[in-house]
Amino acid sequence: MLIGQRMAGKLRCAPQCLYNNLFEAHVNGNNIEARANMLQAAYQAGIAFTRSYVGYVHGIAHSLGGRYGIPHGLANAVILPHMLRAYGPVAEPKLAELACDASIAPAKADDHTAAQAFITWIDNMNARLGIPRYLEGINAADVPPMAAHAAAESNPLYPVPRLMGAEQLASMYRVIAGGHFADEPAVRAGEGQRRSTERPSRVARTAERKVAAWSSKK
């Protein structure tokens, strides 16, 4: 582990702290205990970021923020579950550790089951917090330069579990957009105005399968 086994042990309580307190701190700002626990979890996460750095989620979020002014926190929250799925099996052991640390999955769960439970928890928490599943307003014409920017920022600086080139990152923008870019003609009336919180379109599912296909390659 990049942050070192000793330091990692000190930070292992952060996932459980987030799991127990994030939503409560969001809906009840008067709960000082929940807010204090979130402060501690944020501090521990900051240590982890400082020691081990970030990944493609941040690279893509920076490109979206620079191009469209999307707040960095919002972009990261939307992108995170999609990118974790895109990383595929190579990321599952670490995600499984987080799931077990947070009591999202039992310690005896296999890596795949625990990792998927962790990603699903992020999806569900985003929904509870009112964070959309997809981002609207992304233009297909902007994807190549944004993907190139994300690749240049991330490679080889960020210690990601799986390396992705600009072409692979470009596929992620369609996934994040829910399968439809703002400058593409609508397939049918109203399709272009599809709410970002709706189920993914057929195009989005195709993009997700494409990403999953190369993620599964060793």
KELOVEX-361837 format. One record per atom (N, C-alpha, C): residue in three letters; x, y, z. Coordinates in pm, whole numbers, padded with zeros to 5 digits, always signed. Example, Ala and Ser with C-alpha at 12.3 -4.5 7.8 and 13.67 -1.06 7.14 Angstrom:
2
ALA+01319-00569+00780/ALA+01230-00450+00780/ALA+01320-00330+00780/SER+01285-00225+00708/SER+01367-00106+00714/SER+01290+00003+00787/
This chain:
218
MET+00085-00119+00000/MET+00000+00000+00000/MET+00089+00124+00000/LEU+00056+00219-00085/LEU+00143+00334-00104/LEU+00158+00418+00021/ILE+00058+00424+00107/ILE+00069+00508+00225/ILE+00136+00435+00341/GLY+00175+00310+00319/GLY+00245+00235+00423/GLY+00149+00161+00514/GLN+00187+00041+00554/GLN+00098-00042+00634/GLN+00066+00022+00769/ARG+00165+00084+00831/ARG+00141+00145+00962/ARG+00042+00259+00952/MET+00064+00347+00854/MET-00028+00460+00836/MET-00165+00411+00792/ALA-00169+00310+00706/ALA-00297+00257+00660/ALA-00379+00206+00777/GLY-00313+00143+00872/GLY-00384+00093+00989/GLY-00449+00204+01069/LYS-00382+00319+01076/LYS-00437+00433+01150/LYS-00557+00496+01080/LEU-00565+00476+00949/LEU-00670+00541+00871/LEU-00789+00450+00841/ARG-00783+00326+00886/ARG-00886+00229+00849/ARG-01022+00260+00911/CYS-01025+00346+01012/CYS-01154+00380+01073/CYS-01232+00481+00990/ALA-01167+00546+00894/ALA-01236+00649+00814/ALA-01356+00594+00737/PRO-01346+00478+00668/PRO-01463+00428+00596/PRO-01584+00405+00687/GLN-01560+00345+00805/GLN-01671+00321+00898/GLN-01730+00452+00947/CYS-01643+00549+00971/CYS-01689+00680+01018/CYS-01776+00748+00913/LEU-01736+00740+00788/LEU-01815+00796+00679/LEU-01949+00725+00667/TYR-01944+00593+00673/TYR-02065+00513+00659/TYR-02167+00548+00768/ASN-02118+00568+00889/ASN-02206+00592+01003/ASN-02258+00735+01012/ASN-02184+00831+00955/ASN-02213+00971+00985/ASN-02244+01062+00866/LEU-02211+01020+00745/LEU-02223+01111+00631/LEU-02365+01163+00612/PHE-02461+01073+00603/PHE-02598+01118+00575/PHE-02655+01195+00694/GLU-02627+01149+00814/GLU-02678+01218+00933/GLU-02624+01360+00941/ALA-02496+01378+00913/ALA-02438+01512+00915/ALA-02499+01600+00807/HIS-02539+01538+00696/HIS-02598+01613+00586/HIS-02739+01662+00620/VAL-02819+01575+00678/VAL-02960+01611+00703/VAL-02981+01680+00837/ASN-02886+01664+00928/ASN-02902+01721+01061/ASN-02776+01796+01100/GLY-02769+01920+01057/GLY-02651+02000+01086/GLY-02631+02031+01233/ASN-02732+02008+01313/ASN-02721+02032+01457/ASN-02660+01914+01533/ASN-02638+01803+01462/ASN-02577+01686+01526/ASN-02426+01708+01529/ILE-02378+01764+01637/ILE-02237+01799+01648/ILE-02149+01675+01647/GLU-02197+01566+01706/GLU-02118+01443+01709/GLU-02095+01390+01567/ALA-02201+01388+01486/ALA-02187+01341+01348/ALA-02094+01433+01269/ARG-02106+01562+01289/ARG-02020+01657+01218/ARG-01875+01644+01262/ALA-01853+01620+01391/ALA-01717+01601+01441/ALA-01657+01473+01384/ASN-01738+01369+01375/ASN-01690+01243+01318/ASN-01655+01261+01170/MET-01735+01338+01098/MET-01706+01365+00958/MET-01580+01449+00943/LEU-01558+01540+01036/LEU-01436+01621+01035/LEU-01314+01531+01050/GLN-01323+01434+01142/GLN-01213+01341+01162/GLN-01192+01253+01039/ALA-01302+01206+00980/ALA-01291+01122+00861/ALA-01230+01201+00745/ALA-01270+01327+00730/ALA-01214+01411+00624/ALA-01065+01433+00645/TYR-01025+01451+00769/TYR-00883+01468+00800/TYR-00805+01342+00762/GLN-00859+01226+00797/GLN-00791+01101+00765/GLN-00786+01078+00614/ALA-00894+01113+00545/ALA-00894+01102+00400/ALA-00791+01197+00339/GLY-00776+01315+00399/GLY-00676+01410+00351/GLY-00535+01355+00365/ILE-00509+01285+00475/ILE-00378+01221+00493/ILE-00356+01118+00383/ALA-00459+01037+00356/ALA-00448+00935+00252/ALA-00421+00998+00116/PHE-00491+01108+00085/PHE-00469+01179-00042/PHE-00325+01228-00050/THR-00277+01286+00060/THR-00142+01342+00061/THR-00037+01235+00040/ARG-00058+01119+00102/ARG+00041+01012+00094/ARG+00033+00933-00037/SER-00088+00907-00085/SER-00102+00816-00200/SER-00152+00884-00326/TYR-00197+01008-00317/TYR-00243+01088-00431/TYR-00380+01042-00480/VAL-00419+01087-00599/VAL-00555+01065-00648/VAL-00553+00981-00775/GLY-00657+00992-00860/GLY-00663+00907-00979/GLY-00742+00973-01091/TYR-00793+00888-01182/TYR-00862+00939-01301/TYR-00990+01015-01268/VAL-01053+00983-01156/VAL-01173+01057-01118/VAL-01142+01206-01111/HIS-01031+01239-01048/HIS-00993+01380-01034/HIS-00949+01438-01168/GLY-00878+01360-01248/GLY-00835+01409-01378/GLY-00953+01448-01466/ILE-01054+01361-01471/ILE-01173+01390-01549/ILE-01251+01506-01487/ALA-01260+01508-01354/ALA-01333+01617-01287/ALA-01268+01752-01315/HIS-01135+01756-01316/HIS-01067+01881-01348/HIS-01101+01928-01489/SER-01106+01834-01584/SER-01135+01872-01723/SER-01278+01925-01735/LEU-01372+01864-01664/LEU-01511+01911-01669/LEU-01527+02046-01600/GLY-01454+02064-01490/GLY-01460+02192-01421/GLY-01401+02304-01503/GLY-01289+02274-01569/GLY-01225+02376-01651/GLY-01306+02413-01774/ARG-01376+02315-01831/ARG-01452+02339-01954/ARG-01590+02398-01927/TYR-01657+02345-01824/TYR-01798+02383-01802/TYR-01824+02450-01668/GLY-01723+02460-01584/GLY-01743+02521-01454/GLY-01819+02432-01356/ILE-01821+02302-01380/ILE-01888+02209-01289/ILE-01809+02204-01158/PRO-01874+02224-01044/PRO-01801+02220-00916/PRO-01724+02090-00900/HIS-01602+02100-00849/HIS-01514+01984-00843/HIS-01572+01873-00755/GLY-01631+01909-00642/GLY-01687+01808-00555/GLY-01802+01733-00621/LEU-01890+01806-00690/LEU-02001+01743-00760/LEU-01951+01649-00869/ALA-01855+01697-00948/ALA-01802+01614-01056/ALA-01740+01486-01001/ASN-01662+01498-00895/ASN-01600+01379-00836/ASN-01705+01280-00788/ALA-01810+01330-00723/ALA-01913+01242-00670/ALA-01985+01166-00780/VAL-02013+01232-00891/VAL-02082+01167-01003/VAL-01991+01066-01072/ILE-01866+01105-01094/ILE-01773+01020-01168/ILE-01731+00897-01089/LEU-01718+00909-00958/LEU-01657+00805-00876/LEU-01712+00665-00898/PRO-01843+00640-00885/PRO-01889+00502-00902/PRO-01869+00448-01043/HIS-01881+00535-01144/HIS-01859+00491-01282/HIS-01713+00449-01303/MET-01620+00527-01249/MET-01479+00495-01268/MET-01440+00371-01189/LEU-01495+00355-01069/LEU-01463+00235-00991/LEU-01508+00110-01064/ARG-01623+00116-01132/ARG-01667+00002-01212/ARG-01574-00019-01332/ALA-01529+00090-01391/ALA-01443+00081-01509/ALA-01308+00019-01476/TYR-01260+00040-01355/TYR-01131-00019-01317/TYR-01136-00171-01322/GLY-01252-00228-01299/GLY-01267-00371-01311/GLY-01206-00451-01198/PRO-01179-00581-01223/PRO-01133-00673-01118/PRO-01004-00629-01050/VAL-00918-00555-01120/VAL-00789-00519-01060/VAL-00806-00432-00936/ALA-00916-00359-00927/ALA-00939-00272-00811/ALA-01021-00338-00701/GLU-01072-00456-00728/GLU-01166-00518-00634/GLU-01106-00550-00497/PRO-00982-00599-00487/PRO-00929-00628-00353/PRO-00927-00507-00261/LYS-00886-00391-00312/LYS-00881-00270-00229/LYS-01022-00219-00197/LEU-01111-00226-00295/LEU-01248-00183-00269/LEU-01315-00276-00168/ALA-01281-00404-00175/ALA-01336-00500-00079/ALA-01289-00467+00063/GLU-01164-00425+00075/GLU-01113-00384+00207/GLU-01193-00267+00263/LEU-01220-00170+00177/LEU-01298-00054+00221/LEU-01439-00095+00261/ALA-01498-00186+00183/ALA-01633-00233+00213/ALA-01639-00302+00348/CYS-01539-00384+00377/CYS-01535-00455+00505/CYS-01506-00358+00619/ASP-01416-00262+00596/ASP-01384-00163+00700/ASP-01507-00081+00738/ALA-01593-00055+00640/ALA-01713+00026+00664/ALA-01833-00057+00706/SER-01816-00188+00715/SER-01926-00279+00749/SER-02034-00281+00641/ILE-01995-00247+00518/ILE-02087-00256+00405/ILE-02099-00400+00359/ALA-01990-00475+00375/ALA-01987-00617+00339/ALA-01924-00694+00454/PRO-01965-00819+00474/PRO-01905-00900+00581/PRO-01762-00938+00547/ALA-01683-00962+00648/ALA-01541-00994+00628/ALA-01522-01118+00543/LYS-01618-01210+00545/LYS-01605-01336+00471/LYS-01645-01322+00324/ALA-01695-01207+00284/ALA-01738-01188+00145/ALA-01619-01193+00051/ASP-01641-01249-00069/ASP-01533-01250-00168/ASP-01512-01108-00221/ASP-01396-01086-00284/ASP-01359-00952-00328/ASP-01461-00891-00423/HIS-01508-00969-00519/HIS-01601-00914-00618/HIS-01731-00870-00552/THR-01787-00955-00468/THR-01913-00922-00402/THR-01899-00799-00313/ALA-01791-00795-00236/ALA-01769-00682-00145/ALA-01746-00553-00222/ALA-01666-00561-00330/ALA-01637-00442-00409/ALA-01764-00386-00473/GLN-01847-00475-00527/GLN-01971-00429-00589/GLN-02066-00369-00485/ALA-02066-00426-00365/ALA-02149-00370-00258/ALA-02103-00230-00222/PHE-01971-00209-00223/PHE-01917-00077-00192/PHE-01958+00026-00297/ILE-01947-00012-00425/ILE-01985+00080-00532/ILE-02134+00109-00528/THR-02214+00006-00500/THR-02358+00026-00489/THR-02393+00120-00375/TRP-02319+00107-00265/TRP-02343+00199-00153/TRP-02317+00344-00195/ILE-02212+00367-00274/ILE-02183+00502-00323/ILE-02298+00550-00411/ASP-02346+00464-00501/ASP-02461+00500-00586/ASP-02580+00542-00500/ASN-02611+00460-00402/ASN-02728+00487-00317/ASN-02709+00613-00233/MET-02589+00634-00181/MET-02565+00753-00101/MET-02574+00878-00187/ASN-02521+00872-00308/ASN-02534+00986-00399/ASN-02682+01021-00420/ALA-02764+00918-00441/ALA-02906+00941-00463/ALA-02971+01004-00339/ARG-02935+00956-00221/ARG-02993+01010-00098/ARG-02951+01155-00076/LEU-02832+01190-00124/LEU-02783+01327-00108/LEU-02829+01420-00219/GLY-02905+01365-00316/GLY-02953+01447-00426/GLY-02850+01471-00534/ILE-02747+01388-00539/ILE-02642+01400-00641/ILE-02685+01320-00764/PRO-02686+01380-00882/PRO-02732+01309-01002/PRO-02639+01194-01040/ARG-02696+01096-01108/ARG-02616+00983-01152/ARG-02529+01020-01272/TYR-02579+01113-01353/TYR-02507+01157-01473/TYR-02497+01309-01475/LEU-02409+01359-01562/LEU-02392+01503-01578/LEU-02446+01545-01714/GLU-02528+01647-01715/GLU-02583+01699-01839/GLU-02494+01811-01894/GLY-02511+01838-02023/GLY-02443+01951-02085/GLY-02305+01923-02140/ILE-02262+01795-02140/ILE-02131+01761-02196/ILE-02144+01748-02347/ASN-02058+01815-02421/ASN-02061+01812-02567/ASN-01960+01712-02621/ALA-02003+01635-02720/ALA-01914+01537-02782/ALA-01790+01605-02840/ALA-01808+01725-02896/ALA-01696+01796-02957/ALA-01588+01831-02855/ASP-01626+01841-02728/ASP-01530+01877-02624/ASP-01457+01758-02565/VAL-01505+01638-02595/VAL-01449+01519-02529/VAL-01303+01493-02565/PRO-01262+01497-02693/PRO-01121+01468-02723/PRO-01022+01556-02647/PRO-01039+01690-02646/PRO-00943+01770-02569/PRO-00954+01746-02418/MET-01075+01721-02367/MET-01087+01694-02225/MET-01022+01562-02188/ALA-01042+01459-02271/ALA-00980+01329-02245/ALA-00828+01339-02252/ALA-00779+01417-02349/ALA-00634+01437-02360/ALA-00580+01508-02237/HIS-00655+01606-02187/HIS-00614+01678-02067/HIS-00610+01585-01947/ALA-00715+01503-01931/ALA-00721+01410-01819/ALA-00608+01308-01825/ALA-00578+01261-01946/ALA-00470+01163-01962/ALA-00335+01226-01932/ALA-00314+01349-01980/ALA-00186+01417-01957/ALA-00166+01447-01809/GLU-00274+01482-01740/GLU-00264+01511-01597/GLU-00238+01384-01516/SER-00302+01277-01556/SER-00302+01155-01473/SER-00186+01061-01501/ASN-00139+01057-01625/ASN-00034+00961-01662/ASN+00100+01032-01678/PRO+00204+00987-01610/PRO+00209+00874-01515/PRO+00204+00921-01369/LEU+00150+01041-01344/LEU+00158+01101-01211/LEU+00073+01028-01108/TYR-00051+00990-01145/TYR-00143+00932-01047/TYR-00125+00780-01038/PRO-00120+00724-00918/PRO-00101+00579-00900/PRO-00233+00503-00914/VAL-00285+00497-01036/VAL-00415+00433-01060/VAL-00401+00282-01067/PRO-00508+00208-01039/PRO-00500+00062-01044/PRO-00490+00007-01186/ARG-00539+00083-01284/ARG-00531+00040-01424/ARG-00505+00162-01511/LEU-00404+00154-01594/LEU-00372+00266-01682/LEU-00472+00275-01797/MET-00513+00395-01829/MET-00605+00421-01939/MET-00547+00531-02026/GLY-00559+00513-02155/GLY-00516+00615-02248/GLY-00629+00714-02275/ALA-00601+00813-02359/ALA-00701+00915-02389/ALA-00825+00855-02453/GLU-00808+00753-02537/GLU-00924+00691-02603/GLU-01015+00622-02501/GLN-00955+00551-02407/GLN-01034+00484-02304/GLN-01103+00586-02213/LEU-01032+00691-02178/LEU-01092+00795-02096/LEU-01206+00864-02170/ALA-01191+00879-02302/ALA-01298+00942-02381/ALA-01428+00863-02369/SER-01417+00730-02364/SER-01537+00647-02348/SER-01607+00674-02216/MET-01528+00711-02115/MET-01587+00736-01983/MET-01677+00860-01985/TYR-01646+00957-02069/TYR-01728+01079-02074/TYR-01871+01047-02120/ARG-01883+00951-02213/ARG-02018+00913-02256/ARG-02092+00842-02143/VAL-02021+00758-02069/VAL-02084+00693-01954/VAL-02131+00797-01854/ILE-02044+00893-01825/ILE-02077+00998-01727/ILE-02193+01084-01775/ALA-02205+01100-01908/ALA-02314+01180-01965/ALA-02443+01101-01978/GLY-02443+00975-01936/GLY-02564+00894-01945/GLY-02592+00843-02085/GLY-02489+00843-02171/GLY-02503+00788-02305/GLY-02542+00889-02411/HIS-02566+01014-02373/HIS-02609+01114-02470/HIS-02541+01247-02443/PHE-02471+01298-02546/PHE-02405+01428-02533/PHE-02501+01540-02574/ALA-02479+01657-02519/ALA-02570+01769-02540/ALA-02574+01815-02685/ASP-02464+01797-02759/ASP-02461+01844-02897/ASP-02494+01735-02997/GLU-02544+01622-02950/GLU-02590+01516-03039/GLU-02739+01529-03061/PRO-02788+01495-03182/PRO-02932+01502-03206/PRO-03005+01399-03121/ALA-03121+01437-03071/ALA-03201+01346-02990/ALA-03251+01231-03075/VAL-03251+01112-03019/VAL-03300+00995-03090/VAL-03450+01006-03112/ARG-03520+01058-03015/ARG-03664+01079-03025/ARG-03700+01206-02947/ALA-03818+01254-02969/ALA-03861+01377-02903/ALA-03845+01366-02752/GLY-03779+01464-02696/GLY-03761+01467-02552/GLY-03639+01394-02502/GLU-03576+01311-02586/GLU-03461+01234-02540/GLU-03347+01324-02499/GLY-03331+01436-02572/GLY-03221+01525-02540/GLY-03238+01594-02406/GLN-03361+01595-02355/GLN-03385+01659-02226/GLN-03400+01556-02114/ARG-03358+01431-02140/ARG-03370+01326-02039/ARG-03304+01369-01909/ARG-03375+01350-01800/ARG-03322+01389-01670/ARG-03200+01304-01637/SER-03100+01370-01575/SER-02975+01301-01546/SER-02991+01193-01441/THR-03102+01191-01367/THR-03120+01092-01262/THR-03194+00968-01312/GLU-03236+00965-01439/GLU-03309+00851-01491/GLU-03215+00734-01518/ARG-03275+00621-01550/ARG-03196+00503-01581/ARG-03113+00529-01706/PRO-02997+00462-01720/PRO-02912+00486-01835/PRO-02979+00444-01965/SER-02952+00517-02071/SER-03008+00484-02200/SER-02936+00363-02258/ARG-02990+00312-02370/ARG-02926+00199-02437/ARG-02783+00234-02478/VAL-02762+00357-02523/VAL-02628+00400-02563/VAL-02535+00401-02442/ALA-02587+00445-02327/ALA-02505+00447-02206/ALA-02466+00306-02165/ARG-02563+00213-02174/ARG-02532+00075-02137/ARG-02430+00016-02232/THR-02438+00052-02361/THR-02338+00005-02458/THR-02201+00059-02423/ALA-02194+00187-02387/ALA-02067+00248-02348/ALA-02011+00182-02224/GLU-02098+00151-02127/GLU-02053+00086-02005/GLU-01999-00053-02034/ARG-02066-00127-02126/ARG-02017-00260-02162/ARG-01882-00251-02232/LYS-01865-00148-02315/LYS-01738-00129-02384/LYS-01626-00104-02285/VAL-01653-00018-02188/VAL-01553+00011-02085/VAL-01524-00114-02004/ALA-01629-00190-01969/ALA-01609-00311-01890/ALA-01528-00414-01967/ALA-01543-00418-02100/ALA-01471-00516-02181/ALA-01321-00496-02173/TRP-01276-00371-02189/TRP-01131-00352-02182/TRP-01082-00350-02039/SER-01170-00325-01942/SER-01129-00330-01802/SER-01100-00473-01759/SER-01170-00569-01822/SER-01154-00709-01783/SER-01031-00772-01845/LYS-00968-00702-01940/LYS-00848-00756-02004/LYS-00729-00743-01911/LYS-00651-00846-01902/LYS-00532-00844-01816/LYS-00416-00776-01888/
